């Protein structure tokens, strides 16, 4: 890994009273949903680099940037020094994925479903996003009650492989991830979601080793002072040598890095040209979710070129082609088979009669999703 450091090593803020408040907070039991609101380290992951910063009392201090490398390469000395500085602060670590690595969406559910929000969203995830509950990490937050006694739900989703790759990049530095959040306008804001959903190792209380540490310190005080004086001098010398070696290596790698950048830019242009020539899957899904009424349940949705095919259930399937074709994003909507009337159980457990339908339409590429 390659690293760029900022700030002063070992810098601490807040003084004795801030430290004592943190220690008292550490004695409290950690029950229920607890996300850090202030005084935490945030690692912003964009798929290639990790940018570390400290948030404390609303202020942000940049700590450094680490570039991810293949698993067979060891991290450099600068990355190890940065990780050591973060570990010594003993603060929660929030791993924040940039918005492009996931999706933030919303849904509405009956108030009666508030006790089973996660399981219900898990069953609907493949209708709301391109992923299923088996291939994605997600978290739900109930933000209030909408019209008609319906719950308004915010959902953050990211592919499981992306989350695992980001967590692995942090853990290879010797750090422990406490919360995985999806990015927003302010990358250093307190987290609102936790894609790990509590499946993370618990930190030991910081006060636990204090008693034994005080007894040991009383016995070896003189030796500790001498040891740390020598170690501080050796560490300073090692750091200077590491920076000199790193600078020499980066200068040697500049031509190769420029070639890689040019290749990546050419690949990005090719992908963009292919993307602009066909409709956006995410935009189409978002458009349908806004267009179709709540009485329609989709079973499958596929896009082949510009052809959209959906199957599902509706209280009145006959009016769906006109409803879809009336939107500027679609054309040539038609039912591909006669609808079949059957009885199903809806989300609140009532038995209702619906039409089972299969419908095709042409998607017009380049249509923007309304905000």
PADOPA-820059 format. One record per atom (N, C-alpha, C): residue in three letters; x, y, z. Coordinates in pm, whole numbers, plus 32768, in hexadecimal, padded with zeros to 4 digits. Example, Ala and Ser with C-alpha at 12.3 -4.5 7.8 and 13.67 -1.06 7.14 Angstrom:
<atoms>
ALA85277DC7830C
ALA84CE7E3E830C
ALA85287EB6830C
SER85057F1F82C4
SER85577F9682CA
SER850A80038313
</atoms>
This chain:
<atoms>
UNK80537F888000
UNK800080008000
UNK8056807D8000
UNK802780E87FC0
UNK806C81687FC3
UNK801B81C78018
UNK805F821B8067
UNK801A826E80C9
UNK804D82FD80C3
UNK7FF1835B80DD
UNK801683E780EE
UNK7FE584148176
UNK803F844581CC
UNK801D846A8255
UNK800184FF825E
UNK7FAB852482BF
UNK7F9385B082DE
UNK7F7C85BA8372
UNK7F8B863383AB
UNK7F788644843A
UNK7FF586218487
UNK7FF28634850D
UNK8063861A8563
UNK8053859285A5
UNK80BC853C85A5
UNK80B384B985E3
UNK809384C68676
UNK8038846B86A3
UNK801784648731
UNK7FC784D98764
UNK7F92852C870B
UNK7F4785A28737
UNK7EC585788779
UNK7EA585B187EB
UNK7E2985948831
UNK7DE5861A8852
UNK7D6386198858
UNK7D1A86948875
UNK7CB7867F88E4
UNK7C8786F0891D
UNK7C1C86E7897F
UNK7C4986F08A0E
UNK7CC886D18A2F
UNK7CF786DD8AB7
UNK7CC486718B13
UNK7CDC86888B98
UNK7CBB86228BFC
UNK7C2686058C04
UNK7BD2866F8C00
UNK7B41865A8C12
UNK7B05860D8B9D
UNK7B3686278B22
UNK7B0585D98AAF
UNK7B2D85478ABD
UNK7BAC85308AEB
UNK7BD884A58B00
UNK7B8284628B6A
UNK7B6784A88BD9
UNK7B1A846B8C46
UNK7A8A844F8C1A
UNK7A4F84A88BC8
UNK79C784908B95
UNK79C484148B3D
UNK7A2E84028AEA
UNK7A35838B8A96
UNK7A3E830C8AE9
UNK7A8E83108B54
UNK7A9C82998BA9
UNK7A1982778BEF
UNK79CE82DD8C1E
UNK794D82C48C5C
UNK78EA828B8BF7
UNK78EE82BE8B7B
UNK789482888B13
UNK78B581F78AF6
UNK793781D28AFD
UNK795F81488AE4
UNK792C80E78B4B
UNK7908811A8BC7
UNK78D380C28C2F
UNK7841809F8C1A
UNK77FA80E98BC8
UNK776C80D18BB3
UNK775780588B58
UNK76EE80068B72
UNK76D47F918B1C
UNK76AC7FBC8A92
UNK76DF7F758A2C
UNK76C27F94899F
UNK764F7F3E896E
UNK75D37F648993
UNK755D7F17896A
UNK75167F6288FB
UNK74D57F1788A2
UNK74847F54883A
UNK74D87F8F87CB
UNK749B7FE78780
UNK74DB8023870C
UNK7528809E8738
UNK75AE80998738
UNK76018109875F
UNK7662812986ED
UNK764E819D86B1
UNK76A981CC8649
UNK76EE8249867E
UNK777182578665
UNK77B882CB8699
UNK7783834C865C
UNK777583B186B2
UNK774484348685
UNK77B2849C8680
UNK781F848686C8
UNK789084E286C6
UNK790884998703
UNK797F84CE86EA
UNK79FD8493871B
UNK7A0B840386E8
UNK7A2483F98667
UNK7A3D83788628
UNK7A9A838D85B1
UNK7AD7831F8584
UNK7B2B8321850D
UNK7AD982EF8497
UNK7ADF83348427
UNK7A96830A83AF
UNK7AFA82E88342
UNK7AE1827682FE
UNK7B34824B828D
UNK7ADB82498211
UNK7AF082A881B5
UNK7A9E82B2813B
UNK7ADF825A80CF
UNK7A9281F6809E
UNK7AC48196803C
UNK7A8081AF7FB6
UNK7AD181C97F4D
UNK7A9B81E47EC7
UNK7AB381717E66
UNK7AD980FD7E9A
UNK7AF7808A7E46
UNK7B8B807B7E2A
UNK7BDB80E47E43
UNK7C6B80DF7E27
UNK7CBD81137E9D
UNK7C8C81787EE3
UNK7CD881B27F51
UNK7C8281BC7FCF
UNK7CC581C88042
UNK7C8681E180C3
UNK7CB9826780F5
UNK7C5B82C4810B
UNK7C808348813E
UNK7C52835181CF
UNK7CB1835D822C
UNK7C95835D82BB
UNK7C8C83EC82EF
UNK7C2A84038348
UNK7C1A84858389
UNK7BE1846F8413
UNK7BF984D0846D
UNK7BC584CC84F6
UNK7B5A85388503
UNK7AE385108533
UNK7A788571854E
UNK7A6A858085E5
UNK7A7285FC8615
UNK7A69861786A4
UNK7A2E86A186B8
UNK79BD86A88703
UNK79798726871E
UNK79578771869E
UNK792C87278638
UNK7903876485BA
UNK7974878B855E
UNK79F3877E858D
UNK7A6487A18538
UNK7AA2872384FE
UNK7ADF87308489
UNK7B1986BE8442
UNK7BAF86D68432
UNK7BFE8671845A
UNK7C908675844B
UNK7CBB860583ED
UNK7CF7862A837E
UNK7D2685C6831F
UNK7D9E857B835A
UNK7D9B84F58351
UNK7E0684A28389
UNK7E62846A831D
UNK7E2E844782A9
UNK7E838410823F
UNK7E3183BE81DD
UNK7E7183988170
UNK7E30834C8105
UNK7E8382D080E7
UNK7E40825D80DA
UNK7E8281DE80BD
UNK7E4B81A8803A
UNK7EA381807FE0
UNK7E7A81457F60
UNK7E7B80AD7F6D
UNK7E0A806D7F4A
UNK7DFF7FDB7F54
UNK7E5A7F997EED
UNK7E947F277F15
UNK7EEB7ED97EBF
UNK7EBD7E477EBF
UNK7EED7DF47E61
UNK7EC87D667E62
UNK7EEF7D237EE6
UNK7EAC7CB47F06
UNK7EBF7C727F87
UNK7F4D7C3B7F98
UNK7F947C207F2A
UNK80197BE77F37
UNK80837C517F52
UNK805C7CD17F5B
UNK80BC7D3A7F7A
UNK80A87D6C8007
UNK81157D80804F
UNK810F7DB080D8
UNK80FC7E4880D9
UNK80BD7E7A8143
UNK80AE7F0A8151
UNK81347F498171
UNK81487FC98147
UNK81C8800A815F
UNK81CE804281ED
UNK82428078820E
UNK825880AA8296
UNK81FB811E82B6
UNK81E281758254
UNK818981E6826C
UNK80FD81BA8291
UNK80C98153824E
UNK80438120826E
UNK804180E682FB
UNK80AC80A08322
UNK80B2806783A8
UNK80B480D58412
UNK80FE814283F8
UNK810181B18457
UNK807981F48464
UNK8032820583F3
UNK7FAC823E83F7
UNK7F4C81E68447
UNK7F508162842F
UNK7EF981068479
UNK7F188109850E
UNK7F9881158531
UNK7FBE811B85BF
UNK7F8981998600
UNK7F8E820985B9
UNK7F56828685EE
UNK7EC082798606
UNK7E79823885AA
UNK7DE7822885B8
UNK7DC781CA862B
UNK7E10815B8637
UNK7DF680FC86A3
UNK7E0D8139872B
UNK7E74818F8737
UNK7E9281CB87B8
UNK7E27822E87E4
UNK7DD6825E878A
UNK7D6882B887B0
UNK7CF4826D87F0
UNK7CE881EA87D6
UNK7C8081968814
UNK7BF481D087FD
UNK7BD781F48782
UNK7B55822C875E
UNK7B0C81CD86FF
UNK7A8681D486FA
UNK7A3C81848697
UNK7A6981A7860A
UNK7A6D814385B1
UNK7A9581588526
UNK7A1E814284CB
UNK79F581AB8485
UNK798581A68426
UNK79BD81988399
UNK799F81298358
UNK79C7811282CC
UNK795681438273
UNK796F81AF822A
UNK790681EB81D5
UNK792481D28142
UNK78C8818C80FE
UNK78D28177806E
UNK789E81F28025
UNK78E1821A7FB9
UNK78B0828C7F6B
UNK782A82667F2B
UNK77D482CA7F0D
UNK774D82AB7EDB
UNK774B82537E5F
UNK77B1825B7E07
UNK77B1820D7D8B
UNK77BB81777DA5
UNK77E6814C7E1C
UNK77F880BE7E38
UNK777A807C7E6D
UNK770D80C47E7A
UNK769080897EAC
UNK761980DD7E81
UNK75A980C67EC2
UNK752C810B7EA3
UNK74E781317F25
UNK74B481AD7F2E
UNK745C81D67F99
UNK73D281EC7F5C
UNK737181A67F90
UNK72EA81AE7F5A
UNK728681B57FCE
UNK720781B57FAF
UNK719F81C18015
UNK712B81657FF2
UNK70D981488056
UNK706480F48041
UNK6FFD811A80AA
UNK6F8280EB8095
UNK6F18810080F7
UNK6EDB807A811A
UNK6EBF8064819A
UNK6E867FE881CA
UNK6E178007822D
UNK6DB87FAC823E
UNK6D507FC182A4
UNK6D8D7FCD8330
UNK6D4A801B8388
UNK6D7C802C8410
UNK6D867FA78457
UNK6D2F7F478437
UNK6D327EC58479
UNK6DB27E78845C
UNK6DFF7EA183F6
UNK6E797E5783D1
UNK6EF57E8A8419
UNK6EE87EEC8476
UNK6F5F7F2984B1
UNK6FB17EC78503
UNK6F767E5A8534
UNK6FC37DF98580
UNK70157D9B852A
UNK6FF97D9584A7
UNK703E7D39844D
UNK70777D8383D4
UNK70A57DFE83E9
UNK70D17E4F8378
UNK71427E0C832B
UNK71A87DD98373
UNK721D7DA3832E
UNK71F97D2982D9
UNK71A77CCD8310
UNK71857C5482C5
UNK712E7C76824C
UNK70D57CD8825A
UNK707F7CFF81EA
UNK70D37D40817B
UNK712C7D9C81A0
UNK71807DDD813C
UNK71DB7D7780F9
UNK720A7D148146
UNK725E7CAC810B
UNK72157C62809C
UNK71937C4780AF
UNK71457C028048
UNK71297C5C7FCF
UNK71277CE07FE3
UNK71097D3C7F76
UNK71867D797F38
UNK71FD7D567F6B
UNK72767D9D7F43
UNK72907D947EAD
UNK72747D1E7E72
UNK728F7D0F7DE2
UNK722B7D5E7D8D
UNK71BD7D8F7DC8
UNK715F7DE57D80
UNK71887E787D8A
UNK71CD7E9B7DF7
UNK71F47F257E0F
UNK727F7F457DD9
UNK72D57EDF7DCD
UNK73607EF37DA4
UNK73887E867D41
UNK73FE7E917D05
UNK742C7E267CAA
UNK745B7DA97CF2
UNK745B7DA87D7A
UNK74927D367DC4
UNK74277CF77E1C
UNK74437C7C7E47
UNK73EC7C367EA5
UNK742C7C397F2F
UNK73E07C0A7F94
UNK74147C09801C
UNK748A7BAB802A
UNK74967B477FD0
UNK75077AE97FD8
UNK75877B237F9D
UNK757F7B8B7F4B
UNK75F57BC17F08
UNK76147C507F31
UNK75CC7C857F96
UNK75E07D117FBC
UNK75DF7D1F8054
UNK761B7D8A8085
UNK76117DB48110
UNK75B67E2F8113
UNK75577E328171
UNK74FA7EA28174
UNK74D37EC28204
UNK749B7F398216
UNK74687F638297
UNK73F07FBD827F
UNK73917FB882DB
UNK7317800782CF
UNK730B80658346
UNK72D580DB832D
UNK72BC813C8396
UNK722F81718385
UNK71DE816683F0
UNK7156819A83EB
UNK715B82308408
UNK712E828183A6
UNK713C831283B2
UNK70BA835783D8
UNK704B830F83E3
UNK6FCF834E840B
UNK6F57830883CE
UNK6EE1834183E5
UNK6E64830A83B1
UNK6E348361833F
UNK6E22832182C9
UNK6DF2836C8255
UNK6D59836E8255
UNK6D1F83A281E7
UNK6C8D83A981DD
UNK6C50831F81E1
UNK6BD683178217
UNK6B8E82998219
UNK6BC882338279
UNK6C04826182E7
UNK6C3E8206834B
UNK6CA381A6830F
UNK6CF481D682B2
UNK6D6081878277
UNK6DE681B882AE
UNK6E41815A82C9
UNK6EC5817D82FA
UNK6F1F81A78285
UNK6F6882158297
UNK6FCD823E8235
UNK70528201825D
UNK709081B68202
UNK710A816B821E
UNK717A819D81C3
UNK71F181B781FD
UNK726981D181AF
UNK72BD815281AC
UNK72F281318136
UNK733E80B48125
UNK73C380D680E4
UNK742F80A3811E
UNK74B680AE80E4
UNK74E4802280BD
UNK751180108040
UNK75367F8C800C
UNK75BB7F977FC2
UNK760F7F317FD3
UNK768D7F267F87
UNK76A87E937F6E
UNK76E97E707EFF
UNK77087DE37EE5
UNK775F7DA97F55
UNK77437D2B7F78
UNK77907CEA7FE3
UNK78257CE37FC2
UNK78467CC97F42
UNK78D37CC17F1B
UNK79197D477F2D
UNK78D47DB47F10
UNK79107E397F21
UNK79297E567FB4
UNK78C77E36800A
UNK78D87E4D8099
UNK794B7DF980CF
UNK79527D7880A5
UNK79BD7D2080D3
UNK7A457D5480A6
UNK7A4D7D88802A
UNK7ACD7DBB7FF8
UNK7AF87E378047
UNK7A997E8E8068
UNK7ABA7F0780B4
UNK7AE67EE48143
UNK7A9D7E878183
UNK7AC27E5F820C
UNK7B4B7E1D820C
UNK7B667DC981A6
UNK7BE97D86819E
UNK7C5A7DEC818D
UNK7C417E56813E
UNK7CA87EBC812A
UNK7CCA7F0181AE
UNK7C657F168205
UNK7C7E7F558287
UNK7CC27EF382E6
UNK7C927E7682E9
UNK7CCA7E158347
UNK7D597DF08325
UNK7D807DFA82A5
UNK7E0B7DDE8281
UNK7E6A7E4582BC
UNK7E357EB882E7
UNK7E877F1C832B
UNK7E917F0183C1
UNK7E497E9A83F2
UNK7E487E7E8482
UNK7DDF7ECD84CC
UNK7D797EFF8485
UNK7D0D7F4D84C3
UNK7C8D7EFA84CA
UNK7C327F208522
UNK7BB37EDA8535
UNK7B417F37850D
UNK7AEA7F0884B3
UNK7A777F578485
UNK7A037F4684E7
UNK79CC7FB68515
UNK79597FB1856F
UNK78D57FC58525
UNK78D3801A84BF
UNK785780398475
UNK787B804783E3
UNK78258010838A
UNK7832802682F9
UNK77B8807682CC
UNK77D280ED8299
UNK776781498270
UNK7776816681DB
UNK77088194819D
UNK770B81BB8110
UNK771182528108
UNK7763828880AC
UNK7781831580A6
UNK7709836F808F
UNK771C83ED80B0
UNK76B78453809A
UNK76FE84D48074
UNK76B68547807B
UNK76F385C68051
UNK776F85E680A2
UNK776A85D18126
UNK77DE85EB817C
UNK781F8565819E
UNK789685468165
UNK78D384C3817F
UNK790084B1820E
UNK7902851C825F
UNK7932851182E9
UNK78C08522834E
UNK7844851E831F
UNK77D1852A8379
UNK77C284AB83CC
UNK777E84B38440
UNK7764843A848F
UNK771583D5843D
UNK772F83548450
UNK76EA82ED8400
UNK765682E48423
UNK760682C583BF
UNK757582AF83D3
UNK754E821E83BD
UNK75A181CF837B
UNK758781428363
UNK760280F0838C
UNK75ED806F839F
UNK765B801283BA
UNK76457F968365
UNK768C7F8D82F4
UNK767A7F1C8299
UNK76A97E9A82D7
UNK77007EA0833E
UNK77267E268386
UNK76B67DF883E2
UNK765B7E538409
UNK75E67E34845A
UNK760D7DE784D8
UNK76767E15851B
UNK769E7DD78599
UNK76F87D5F858C
UNK77147D2F8511
UNK776A7CB98500
UNK77FD7CE384F9
UNK782F7D178567
UNK78B97D45856D
UNK78F37D2085F5
UNK79747D1185FF
UNK79B17CF0867F
UNK799E7D6086E3
UNK79827D3D875E
UNK79707D9F87C9
UNK79F77DC68803
UNK7A077E47881E
UNK7A827E76885D
UNK7A7B7E5E88F4
UNK7AE97E37892E
UNK7AEF7E2B89BF
UNK7AE77EB589FE
UNK7AA77EC28A73
UNK7AA47F458AB6
UNK7B317F778ACF
UNK7B477FF88AB9
UNK7BCC802F8AC6
UNK7BFC80338B57
UNK7B9D802F8BB7
UNK7BC780378C43
UNK7BF67FB18C79
UNK7BE07F418C2C
UNK7BFB7EBD8C62
UNK7C8D7EA98C89
UNK7CEE7ED08C33
UNK7D797EB48C5B
UNK7DB87F218CB1
UNK7D6D7F878CDB
UNK7DAA7FF88D21
UNK7DE77FCC8DA6
UNK7DA07F778DF3
UNK7DD37F4F8E76
UNK7E597F098E6C
UNK7E627EA38E13
UNK7EE07E5C8E04
UNK7F4D7EB48DCA
UNK7F277F118D6E
UNK7F8C7F698D34
UNK7FC87FC58D9C
UNK7F777FF68DFB
UNK7FAB804F8E62
UNK800E80068EBD
UNK7FED7F888EE0
UNK80487F3B8F36
UNK80CD7F218EEF
UNK80C67EFC8E6E
UNK81417EE28E25
UNK81927F618E12
UNK814E7FD28DFB
UNK8195804F8DE5
UNK81E2807A8E61
UNK81A980608ED9
UNK81ED80868F55
UNK8271803B8F66
UNK827B7FC18F31
UNK82F27F708F45
UNK83607F8F8EE1
UNK833D7FC18E6A
UNK83A27FD28E00
UNK83A880608DCC
UNK838880C38E1F
UNK8381814D8DF1
UNK8406817E8DB7
UNK847481648E00
UNK84F681968DD2
UNK851B81558D4C
UNK850880CF8D41
UNK8528808B8CC4
UNK84D480BC8C50
UNK845480DC8C6A
UNK83FB810A8BFE
UNK842A818F8BC5
UNK845281EB8C1F
UNK8480826D8BEF
UNK84F8825E8B93
UNK855A820C8BBF
UNK85D181F88B6C
UNK85AF81B38AE9
UNK8556814D8AEE
UNK853181008A77
UNK84EE81598A0F
UNK848F81AB8A3C
UNK844481FC89DC
UNK8499826D89A3
UNK84FA829C89F0
UNK8553830189B9
UNK85A482C78945
UNK85DA824D8958
UNK8627820C88ED
UNK85CC81E98878
UNK855381B28894
UNK84F7818B882A
UNK84C8820487D8
UNK84B68275881C
UNK848A82ED87D4
UNK84F4831A8770
UNK85748314879B
UNK85DE833A8740
UNK85E782D886CB
UNK85DC825486E8
UNK85E281EF867E
UNK856B81FB861E
UNK84F682198656
UNK847F82268601
UNK848B829D85A3
UNK84C0830D85D8
UNK84D483828582
UNK853483658511
UNK85A3831E8532
UNK860482FB84CA
UNK85C7829B8464
UNK857A82378494
UNK853B81D78439
UNK84D5821B83DE
UNK848C827C8416
UNK842882C283C6
UNK846A83138356
UNK84DB83568376
UNK852083A3830E
UNK8553834782A0
UNK858C82D382C9
UNK85BB82748265
UNK8547823E820F
UNK84D582238251
UNK846281EF8207
UNK842E825481A2
UNK842982D481C8
UNK83FA833A816D
UNK845A834A80F7
UNK84DC83438112
UNK853E834D80A5
UNK852F82D88045
UNK851D8260807B
UNK850C81EA8026
UNK848B81F27FD6
UNK842082228019
UNK839F822F7FD5
UNK83A882937F62
UNK83ED83037F78
UNK83F983677F10
UNK844683307E98
UNK84B282E77EB1
UNK84FF82AB7E45
UNK84A982487DF6
UNK845981F67E3C
UNK840481947DF8
UNK839A81D77DA3
UNK835D82457DD7
UNK82F482897D8C
UNK832C82CA7D0D
UNK83A682FF7D18
UNK83E4833B7CA1
UNK83FF82D27C36
UNK842482597C60
UNK843B81EE7C00
UNK83BA81BB7BC1
UNK834C81C57C0C
UNK82CD818F7BDC
UNK827C81F07B88
UNK82A7826F7B7B
UNK825682D37B36
UNK823382AD7AA5
UNK8292827E7A51
UNK826A825879C9
UNK820281E979C5
UNK821381837A1C
UNK81B381157A1E
UNK812981457A4B
UNK8128819F7AB0
UNK80A781D27AE1
UNK806082227A74
UNK80AC82747A29
UNK806E82C279BE
UNK803282677953
UNK807881FB7931
UNK8041819D78D0
UNK7FC1815D7902
UNK7FBD813A7984
UNK7F4480FE79BC
UNK7ED0816179BB
UNK7EEE81E179DB
UNK7E85824779DA
UNK7E4B8258794E
UNK7EA3825C78E8
UNK7E72826A785F
UNK7E1A81F47837
UNK7E43817A7860
UNK7DF38103783F
UNK7D6C81087884
UNK7D6A81337902
UNK7CEB813D794B
UNK7C9081A6790D
UNK7CC9821778E3
UNK7C77827E78A4
UNK7C3C824C7821
UNK7C8B820377D2
UNK7C5681CD7754
UNK7BE78169776F
UNK7BFA811277D4
UNK7B9180B277F6
UNK7B1380F77827
UNK7B2381647877
UNK7AAF81AC78A9
UNK7A6181EC7837
UNK7AA9822577D6
UNK7A6282607763
UNK7A1481F77715
UNK7A4E81807704
UNK7A08811676BB
UNK798B80EA7705
UNK799780DB778A
UNK792380B477D9
UNK78B6811E77D2
UNK78DE819F77DB
UNK787C820B77D5
UNK7834820C774E
UNK787E81F876E1
UNK783D81F7765E
UNK77D981857651
UNK77FE810D7687
UNK779D809E7684
UNK772480BB76DC
UNK773C80FB774E
UNK76CF811877AA
UNK766B817C776F
UNK769F81E4772B
UNK7647824976F3
UNK75F182137682
UNK761881A27648
UNK75CD816A75D8
UNK755B81107602
UNK754A80F97683
UNK74DD80A176AF
UNK749D80DB772C
UNK742280B97749
UNK73DD80F477BE
UNK741D80C77840
UNK7414811E78A4
UNK744981007929
UNK73E980A37974
UNK741F803379A6
UNK73CC7FD579F2
UNK739880157A71
UNK73F2805B7ABA
UNK73C880997B38
UNK735E81057B1F
UNK737281567AB3
UNK731081BE7A96
UNK728981817A71
UNK728A81127A28
UNK720D80CF7A03
UNK71C4809A7A7C
UNK720F80597AD8
UNK71D280237B52
UNK719780957BA5
UNK71E281027BB4
UNK71B281747C02
UNK713681B17BC2
UNK713581BC7B3A
UNK70C181F37AF5
UNK7045819E7B0C
UNK705381177B00
UNK6FE080BF7B16
UNK6FAC80C77BA4
UNK700A80CE7C08
UNK6FE080D37C94
UNK6F8E81517CB1
UNK6FAB81C07C69
UNK6F5D82397C7A
UNK6ED982347C2A
UNK6EDD81EF7BB9
UNK6E6C81F17B5C
UNK6DFD81927B86
UNK6E2181177BAF
UNK6DBC80B27BCC
UNK6D7880CC7C52
UNK6CF680B57C5D
UNK6CAF80CA7CDD
UNK6CD6805E7D43
UNK6CAE80777DC1
UNK6CCF80197E2D
UNK6C857F957E20
UNK6C207F8C7DC8
UNK6BD47F107DB6
UNK6C177EB17D53
UNK6C8E7ED57D24
UNK6CD77E807CC5
UNK6D507E447D0B
UNK6D607DBE7CFF
UNK6DD47D787D35
UNK6E207D3A7CBF
UNK6E9F7D5B7CB3
UNK6EF17D237C47
UNK6F317CA17C75
UNK6F2E7C3F7C1C
UNK6F6D7BBD7C37
UNK6FF87BB67BF6
UNK70017BDB7B75
UNK70827BDD7B2F
UNK708B7C5C7ADC
UNK71087C897AC2
UNK71217CFE7A6D
UNK71A37CE57A21
UNK719B7CE5799C
UNK72147CD2794B
UNK72197D3E78DF
UNK72957D6378BA
UNK72AB7DC5784F
UNK730D7D8677ED
UNK72E07D737771
UNK73347D3A7707
UNK733E7DA47699
UNK73B27DEA7696
UNK73BC7E5B763A
UNK735E7EC97668
UNK72FE7EEC7615
UNK72997F4F763B
UNK72157F0E7664
UNK720E7E88765C
UNK718F7E44767B
UNK71857E287710
UNK711C7E5A7750
UNK70FF7E4577DD
UNK70907DDC77EA
UNK70A77D76783C
UNK70437D0F7855
UNK702D7D0678EB
UNK6FAE7D147916
UNK6F8E7D0879A5
UNK6F1A7CA779B4
UNK6F1B7C5C7A20
UNK6EAC7C067A47
UNK6E8A7C247AD7
UNK6E0C7C0B7AFA
UNK6DE47C247B84
UNK6D4E7C1B7B95
UNK6D1A7C657BF7
UNK6C8D7C607C1A
UNK6C587CEE7C28
UNK6BDA7D017BFF
UNK6B9E7D877C06
UNK6B097D787C1D
UNK6AD27DDB7C60
UNK6A417DDA7C73
UNK69F67DF07BF1
UNK6A347E347B91
UNK69F67E4D7B0E
UNK6A657E4E7AA5
UNK6A887DDA7A6F
UNK6AF87DCF7A11
UNK6AD77E11798C
UNK6A5A7E1E7968
UNK6A367E5078E4
UNK6A617EE278CF
UNK6A6A7F30793C
UNK6A8C7FBD792A
UNK6B227FD77932
UNK6B727F70794A
UNK6C037F857958
UNK6C467FB378D7
UNK6C287F79785F
UNK6C6B7FA977E7
UNK6C57803E77CF
UNK6BDB806F77E0
UNK6BC380FC77CB
UNK6C0B81527833
UNK6C11812078AF
UNK6C55816A791A
UNK6CEA817778FD
UNK6D28810A78D0
UNK6DB9810C78B4
UNK6DD7815A7835
UNK6D88814477CC
UNK6DA38188774C
UNK6D88821D7756
UNK6D39824677BA
UNK6D2082D477CB
UNK6D9583217803
UNK6DFD82D9782D
UNK6E75831A7861
UNK6EDA832B77F0
UNK6F23839B77F0
UNK6F7F83B87782
UNK6FF58359777B
UNK700C830977E5
UNK708082AE77E6
UNK7063822A77A1
UNK6FE5820C7782
UNK6FC2818A774A
UNK6F69819C76CF
UNK6F678133767B
UNK6F0F81327607
UNK6EF080A175E3
UNK6E8A80907591
UNK6E63800C755F
UNK6E4A7FA875CF
UNK6E047FD4763A
UNK6DE67F7A76A9
UNK6D6F7F217684
UNK6D787EA076A6
UNK6D0D7E427686
UNK6D167DC976E2
UNK6CA17D8B76F8
UNK6C9C7D0D7742
UNK6CBF7C9C76E1
UNK6D197C43770B
UNK6D467BD876B2
UNK6CF87B5876C4
UNK6C9F7B547727
UNK6C4D7ADC773E
UNK6BCF7B087786
UNK6B627ABE7777
UNK6AE77AE177C1
UNK6B007ADB7857
UNK6ACB7B40789F
UNK6ADC7B427930
UNK6A877AD4796F
UNK6AB87A9F79DB
UNK6A747A327A22
UNK6A4E7A627AAE
UNK69D07A587AD0
UNK699D7A877B52
UNK69BA7A1D7BBC
UNK69F37A487C2E
UNK6A0C79EB7C9B
UNK6A0C7A387D1E
UNK6A0479ED7D8C
UNK6A017A277E13
UNK6A8A7A177E53
UNK6ABD7A867E8E
UNK6B3F7A857ED2
UNK6B307ACD7F57
UNK6B957ABC7FAE
UNK6B9A7AFF8030
UNK6BF17B7B8022
UNK6BBC7BF08044
UNK6C0A7C6C8036
UNK6C677C7F80AD
UNK6CAB7CF380B4
UNK6D127D0A8119
UNK6CDA7D0E81A7
UNK6C597D3181B7
UNK6C1F7D38823E
UNK6BD37CB98261
UNK6BDC7C51820C
UNK6BA17BD0822C
UNK6B127BBE81FC
UNK6ADB7C1C81AF
UNK6A527C0E817C
UNK6A537BC180F8
UNK69E97B7580DD
UNK69D97B2A8061
UNK69957B837FFA
UNK69D97B9F7F8B
UNK69A27BF57F23
UNK69AC7BAE7E9C
UNK69537BD77E3F
UNK69567BA07DB8
UNK69A37BFE7D5C
UNK69FF7BC87D11
UNK6A537C187CB8
UNK6A607BD17C31
UNK6A917C1E7BCB
UNK6AAE7BE67B47
UNK6B437BC57B40
UNK6B627B4B7B16
UNK6BEE7B2A7AF8
UNK6C097B527A66
UNK6C707BA47A4F
UNK6C867BDC79CA
UNK6D167BCD799F
UNK6D2A7BDA791B
UNK6DB07BE178DF
UNK6DAB7C517879
UNK6E087CB27884
UNK6E017D2C7835
UNK6E8A7D4C77FA
UNK6E897D80777E
UNK6F047DAD773C
UNK6EF47E3E770F
UNK6F677E87770F
UNK6F687F1176E0
UNK6FF57F3276AE
UNK6FFF7F9B765D
UNK707F7FCB762C
UNK70AC80407684
UNK712A803E76B1
UNK716080A77707
UNK71AD810B76B1
UNK7190818976C6
UNK71D981F1767F
UNK7256821576D0
UNK72CD81FC769B
UNK7349821876E6
UNK735E82AD76F9
UNK73A682CF7764
UNK73CB835A777C
UNK736583A777CC
UNK72F3836977F6
UNK729283B27843
UNK72C383BF78D4
UNK72BE8437790D
UNK72ED844E7996
UNK7280842679F8
UNK72AD83F57A6B
UNK724E83D47AD7
UNK722984547B1E
UNK71A884727B35
UNK718284ED7B7A
UNK71B284EC7C0A
UNK71D985617C3D
UNK7207856E7CC7
UNK719285927D21
</atoms>
